[in-house]
Amino acid sequence: MAYKVRLNIFEGPFELLIYLIEHARMSVYDIQISEITAQYLDYVRQMEEADIEVAQEFMVLAAELIDIKSRMLLPTANLDPQTGAPEDPRKALVARILEYKQYKDIAGFLSEQQEVTEHIHTKPQEDLSQWTGETDELLKGSLDQFARAFEAFLLRKQRIDAMRRTYERIERERISIEKKMDEIRDIFRTRKTVLFSEMIAQDKSIFNRVVSFMSLLELLKLGGMTATQKKRYGDIRVSLKEGGETE
């Protein structure tokens, strides 16, 4: 099957190899090594023709692919200890590809989590020194006094924890609403009318749909847009006012 590679810049040889396998719609467990080797070498030649410096690891992997291709053309007496069938020269390469993809997915997940946590702010810890005293002075009181003081401490701690959770939730919702408002504005840069059902088509959870609805209400309050609903529980049609601005 003929396959033309578009010249892109890849971080490493395995990223290029995975790109070729996925775009050729091959299974990583059944790589058409002859086809992939030809495409890989073609890409490396394109890099050289474009005066792009070809890193040494690209050439090393190219040599490995050629070696695997050669071994697949020759009969082998080595047997796979698990299946008893002739050993597949691609086995080690498949294991390395799977390991690379695993680390790549983990790195992408950590990067997304870092971006999320950068927008979450917590309330600074309060100075509780005025409610703390010398331990010896507390122990001088009666057992009932100590129990009441400890109960008051627990109640205050519960209130502080509840306030912290509320603050964090409100902050996350505020950031989410602002982001959703920008997404809705982007829609109206190319369209004058859109259904609310289209706005929430990509929202997976109830929370995200509620945020989308609240964001729409905020935009309607700012003016520049109108919303109509022809029947109860019907879809809402949102339109940009004549001469209205999305900002």
C-alpha positions as CSV (number, residue, x, y, z in Angstrom):
1,M,0.0,0.0,0.0
2,A,1.5,3.3,-1.0
3,Y,1.7,5.9,1.7
4,K,3.2,9.4,1.5
5,V,4.7,10.8,4.6
6,R,4.2,14.5,5.3
7,L,7.4,16.1,6.6
8,N,7.0,16.9,10.3
9,I,9.5,17.3,13.1
10,F,9.4,14.5,15.7
11,E,10.9,14.3,19.1
12,G,12.6,11.0,18.5
13,P,12.7,8.0,16.2
14,F,10.0,6.0,18.1
15,E,7.6,8.9,17.8
16,L,8.1,8.8,14.0
17,L,7.7,5.0,14.0
18,I,4.5,5.1,16.0
19,Y,3.2,7.9,13.7
20,L,3.7,5.7,10.7
21,I,2.2,2.6,12.2
22,E,-1.0,4.5,13.4
23,H,-1.5,6.4,10.1
24,A,-1.1,3.1,8.2
25,R,-3.7,1.6,10.5
26,M,-1.5,-1.3,11.5
27,S,-1.7,-3.3,14.7
28,V,1.4,-2.7,16.8
29,Y,1.5,-6.5,17.3
30,D,1.5,-7.2,13.5
31,I,3.7,-4.5,12.0
32,Q,4.2,-4.8,8.2
33,I,7.9,-4.4,8.7
34,S,8.7,-4.1,4.9
35,E,6.2,-1.3,4.4
36,I,7.1,0.6,7.6
37,T,10.9,0.4,6.9
38,A,10.4,1.9,3.4
39,Q,8.3,4.7,4.8
40,Y,10.8,5.3,7.6
41,L,13.7,5.5,5.3
42,D,11.7,7.8,2.9
43,Y,11.1,10.2,5.8
44,V,14.8,10.2,6.8
45,R,15.7,11.0,3.2
46,Q,13.2,13.8,3.2
47,M,14.8,15.2,6.3
48,E,18.3,15.1,4.7
49,E,17.0,16.8,1.5
50,A,15.4,19.5,3.6
51,D,18.8,20.1,5.2
52,I,17.4,19.0,8.6
53,E,20.0,17.5,10.8
54,V,19.2,13.9,11.3
55,A,19.9,12.8,14.8
56,Q,22.0,9.7,15.3
57,E,19.1,7.8,17.0
58,F,17.1,8.1,13.8
59,M,19.8,6.3,11.9
60,V,20.2,3.6,14.6
61,L,16.5,2.7,14.4
62,A,16.7,2.7,10.6
63,A,19.5,0.2,10.8
64,E,17.4,-1.9,13.3
65,L,14.4,-1.9,10.9
66,I,16.6,-3.1,8.0
67,D,18.0,-5.8,10.2
68,I,14.6,-7.0,11.3
69,K,13.4,-6.9,7.6
70,S,16.4,-9.1,6.6
71,R,15.8,-11.6,9.4
72,M,12.1,-12.0,8.5
73,L,13.2,-13.0,4.9
74,L,15.4,-15.7,6.2
75,P,14.3,-19.0,7.9
76,T,15.1,-19.3,11.5
77,A,15.7,-22.3,13.8
78,N,15.0,-20.3,17.0
79,L,11.7,-21.2,18.6
80,D,9.5,-19.0,20.8
81,P,9.6,-20.8,24.3
82,Q,6.0,-19.7,24.9
83,T,4.3,-20.7,21.6
84,G,6.8,-23.2,20.2
85,A,6.5,-21.3,16.8
86,P,9.5,-19.8,15.0
87,E,10.6,-16.7,17.0
88,D,9.3,-13.4,15.5
89,P,12.2,-10.9,14.9
90,R,9.7,-8.1,15.6
91,K,9.0,-9.2,19.2
92,A,11.7,-7.0,20.8
93,L,10.7,-4.0,18.7
94,V,7.1,-4.3,19.7
95,A,8.0,-4.5,23.4
96,R,10.0,-1.3,23.1
97,I,7.2,0.5,21.2
98,L,4.7,-0.5,23.9
99,E,7.0,0.7,26.6
100,Y,7.6,4.0,24.8
101,K,3.9,4.6,24.4
102,Q,3.3,3.8,28.0
103,Y,5.8,6.4,29.2
104,K,4.5,8.9,26.6
105,D,1.0,8.6,27.9
106,I,2.2,9.0,31.5
107,A,4.1,12.1,30.6
108,G,1.1,13.5,28.8
109,F,-1.1,12.8,31.9
110,L,1.3,14.5,34.2
111,S,1.5,17.5,32.0
112,E,-2.3,17.8,31.9
113,Q,-2.4,17.5,35.7
114,Q,0.2,20.2,36.1
115,E,-1.8,22.6,33.9
116,V,-5.0,21.9,35.9
117,T,-3.3,22.4,39.3
118,E,-1.8,25.7,38.2
119,H,-5.4,27.1,38.1
120,I,-6.4,25.8,41.6
121,H,-5.9,28.2,44.5
122,T,-6.3,27.4,48.1
123,K,-6.9,29.7,51.1
124,P,-3.7,30.4,53.0
125,Q,-3.4,28.8,56.4
126,E,-4.7,31.0,59.2
127,D,-2.7,32.0,62.3
128,L,-4.2,30.0,65.2
129,S,-1.7,31.1,67.7
130,Q,-4.3,33.2,69.6
131,W,-6.4,30.1,70.3
132,T,-3.4,28.1,71.5
133,G,-2.0,28.4,75.0
134,E,0.5,26.7,77.2
135,T,-0.3,23.0,77.7
136,D,0.4,23.2,81.4
137,E,-2.3,25.9,81.8
138,L,-4.9,23.8,80.0
139,L,-4.1,20.8,82.1
140,K,-4.7,22.8,85.3
141,G,-8.4,23.0,84.4
142,S,-11.0,20.4,85.3
143,L,-11.8,17.5,83.0
144,D,-15.1,19.1,81.9
145,Q,-13.2,22.3,80.9
146,F,-10.7,20.3,78.9
147,A,-13.5,18.4,77.2
148,R,-15.4,21.6,76.3
149,A,-12.2,23.2,75.0
150,F,-11.4,20.2,72.9
151,E,-15.0,20.1,71.5
152,A,-14.8,23.8,70.6
153,F,-11.5,23.2,68.8
154,L,-13.0,20.3,66.8
155,L,-16.0,22.5,65.8
156,R,-13.8,25.3,64.7
157,K,-11.6,22.9,62.7
158,Q,-14.7,21.6,61.0
159,R,-15.9,25.1,60.1
160,I,-12.4,26.0,58.7
161,D,-12.3,22.8,56.6
162,A,-15.8,23.5,55.3
163,M,-14.9,27.0,54.3
164,R,-11.7,25.8,52.6
165,R,-13.6,23.2,50.5
166,T,-16.2,25.9,49.6
167,Y,-13.5,28.3,48.5
168,E,-11.8,25.8,46.4
169,R,-15.0,24.7,44.7
170,I,-16.1,28.3,44.0
171,E,-12.6,29.1,42.6
172,R,-12.7,26.0,40.3
173,E,-16.2,26.9,39.1
174,R,-15.2,30.6,38.5
175,I,-12.3,29.5,36.3
176,S,-14.4,27.0,34.5
177,I,-17.2,29.6,33.8
178,E,-14.6,32.1,32.4
179,K,-13.1,29.4,30.2
180,K,-16.5,28.3,28.9
181,M,-17.5,31.9,28.2
182,D,-14.4,32.2,26.0
183,E,-15.4,29.0,24.2
184,I,-18.9,30.3,23.5
185,R,-17.5,33.6,22.2
186,D,-15.2,31.7,19.8
187,I,-18.3,29.9,18.4
188,F,-19.9,33.3,17.5
189,R,-16.9,34.5,15.7
190,T,-17.9,32.4,12.7
191,R,-21.7,32.0,13.4
192,K,-24.6,34.2,14.2
193,T,-27.0,31.6,15.6
194,V,-26.3,28.3,17.5
195,L,-28.5,25.9,19.5
196,F,-27.7,25.3,23.1
197,S,-27.6,21.6,22.5
198,E,-24.7,22.2,20.1
199,M,-22.8,24.1,22.8
200,I,-23.0,21.2,25.3
201,A,-22.5,18.4,22.7
202,Q,-18.9,17.9,24.0
203,D,-19.8,18.2,27.7
204,K,-19.5,14.7,29.2
205,S,-20.8,15.4,32.8
206,I,-23.8,17.1,34.3
207,F,-21.4,19.5,36.1
208,N,-19.9,20.7,32.7
209,R,-23.4,21.2,31.3
210,V,-24.4,23.3,34.3
211,V,-21.2,25.4,33.9
212,S,-22.1,25.9,30.2
213,F,-25.6,27.0,31.1
214,M,-24.3,29.4,33.7
215,S,-21.7,30.8,31.3
216,L,-24.5,31.4,28.7
217,L,-26.5,33.3,31.4
218,E,-23.4,35.5,32.1
219,L,-23.0,36.3,28.5
220,L,-26.7,37.2,28.1
221,K,-26.4,39.6,31.1
222,L,-23.5,41.3,29.3
223,G,-25.7,41.9,26.3
224,G,-24.8,41.4,22.7
225,M,-26.7,38.1,22.6
226,T,-30.3,36.9,22.7
227,A,-31.9,33.6,23.6
228,T,-35.3,32.2,22.6
229,Q,-37.1,29.0,23.5
230,K,-40.3,28.2,21.5
231,K,-41.7,25.6,23.8
232,R,-41.2,24.3,27.4
233,Y,-38.2,22.0,27.7
234,G,-37.4,22.8,24.0
235,D,-34.0,23.7,22.7
236,I,-32.6,27.2,23.3
237,R,-31.6,29.2,20.2
238,V,-28.8,31.7,21.0
239,S,-28.3,34.5,18.5
240,L,-25.8,37.3,18.2
241,K,-27.5,40.7,18.2
242,E,-27.2,42.9,15.1
243,G,-24.0,44.8,15.5
244,G,-23.4,42.9,18.8
245,E,-19.9,42.1,19.9
246,T,-18.7,38.8,21.3
247,E,-16.3,40.4,23.8
